Amino acid sequence: MEKHREKQCVQEKIISGKKIGMPVLIGLIAALIGAFALLILGIINDESVWMIIVSIAYMSLGWIPFMGLKVVKPQEALVLTLFGDYYGTLIGPGFYFVNPFCTAVNPAAETHLGQSGDVSEKGLSLSAQISAAAGTKTVDKKISLKIMTLSNTKQKVNDVLGNPVEISVAVTWQVIDTARAVFNVDNYKEYLSLQCDSAVRDIVRVYPYDVSENIDTTGDGHADDGSLRGSSTVVAERIRQNIQDRVEEAGIQIVDARITYLASAVIDARKMIVDGAVGMVEMALERLNENGIVELDEERKAAMVSNLLVVLCGNKDAQPVVNSGSLY
């Protein structure tokens, strides 16, 4: 009997009413000062052992509530879990106090794609730089809600006619659902980058590089004049929509997509074909001379080289010709 795992979709839950970080901080500091004063009084008064015990116990465990203090900047979010369960998301600037045992979660915190929004070491805060100098690593688990730009490297893709094309696309995006971004995919940044590459390949394969006859790029069964060069805006919009369909479950919105680089790589591909063909012709002539199969003069060699290059470098199937007469 087959068991089917039901798909669990985590709904984003915004934590509200927790902007009490400053009063709680003042209260915790006052409590620590009171515990220290109680310890001094207990030491002065030899008979007050309970005061010493209570003050030491609080001063030993008093750091735990400080873990519940969270600072969130504008256009940032903090996803929290409590003992493995989704606790909620802090969104909006403020100084919060939550359950001290809550843990911030962001699988993509250490992923840097060379895009806007990824912080370099030069942009680290003072505390992070001190931690790095001390040999410890501080990872900011906050999720940016800003609109960011991802520009992947150039890809070489074959168009609808099989010709190689180099293309690069810049995608602007933002996280709109922090719960889905964290819990539905393993790493939402890497997931987005992979889906961008895949979408570009799928769409480019539908279009010719330039306008060509008898090519249907819209899927309506009729030839049109769509091309990568002439319909770049339409192509970019189809790429954007394709990526959006792929990353919907990751809580990501694709704001825009633009083609930043487009070039035909036919010349480079033809150069490789010619280089390979010349090598094959050289090998054929050497084998013929070594085995003494046939002796050719310079004129016949030139004709043979010409025929071989046409067959090897041509973009159409060669038509064989059978010579029933003499060689000359």
Summary of the structure (lengths in Angstrom):
residues: 328
radius of gyration: 33.8
end to end distance: 76.2
largest distance: 127.3
contacts: 837
relative contact order: 0.09
helix: 41%
strand: 18%
